[in-house]
Amino acid sequence: MRLDVVTIFPEYLEPLNVSLVGKARARGQLGVQVHDLRAWTYDRHNTVDDTPYGGGPGMVMKTEPWGDALDTVLADGYETGSHAPALIVPTPSGRPFTQELAVELSERPWLIFTPARYEGIDRRVIDEYVTRMPVYEVSIGDYVLAGGEAAVLVITEAVARLLPGVLGNAESHRDDSFAPGAMANLLEGPVYTKPPVWRGRDIPDVLLSGHHGKIARWRRDEALKRTTAHRPDLIERCDPKVFDKKDREMLSILGWAPDPQGEPHGRFWRRPQGVEE
């Protein structure tokens, strides 16, 4: 996979040289090129922004530097054998970035990132390149950052770990929270390693039992507990058919009940505290 990032802060992308992404780059599994947008400015101040039409606070990133930069990146990529580019535009107004989208992007051979600053990029830039390639406007959360570089790091790490050969265990990502195709998108429960006792705290006995069935059941119950505590919306969205009898028993203990309309396979909902069925 090839990744290009155009930014006014190339140094922000230094973390792409470390950890899994850095190792993938060193092994040639991931080619990353970081470009300074100011290289495509032509005034002595290297100006990349201007005041917005119609007034309002802040500044807007100009069309010319972005257009020239993206044209150059595309030409260079095609000349070196890259193909099928997709433009990734980090923006708070984009679609939510999910594990499903990470999988989709991991299957593309070439991603070009445009992390913006200020009030964003002149919309005509996006409208121009959507005629040339798929464009993904993506948000990593319901908050606003000073710029899109942090989102590039998040998206790149989520995508890179899905590439063949990047993780030491090829199956590792299949059990991730939010993994597409999982029977239920539950959060993962707690994990433990040696020593068996630390500061007077033991690990759960079941993990030492060697009974794989009981261990699997314990992990499933812990996942249901953590998801109930932190992301109950995931359980509400689950197809109830993915829950077996033991799941339903644990969900009942945790305050969940099947659809109140009486449908035998209705989705689960949280009973108000103190209310019995």
Secondary structure, DSSP 4 states (H G I P E B T S, - for coil): -EEEEEES-GGGGGGGGSHHHHHHHHTTS-EEEEEEGGGG--STT---EEPPTT--SS-EE-HHHHHHHHHHHHHHHHHTT---EEEEEEEEEEEEP-HHHHHHHHTSSEEEE---BTT-B-HHHHHHHTTTS-EEEEESSSS--SBSHHHHHHHHHHHHTTSTTTSSSTTGGGGSTT-TT-SS-PPP-----S-SEETTEEPPGGGGS--HHHHHHHHHHHHHHHHHHH-HHHHHHS-GGG--HHHHHHHHHTTEES-TT--TTPPPEEPPTT---
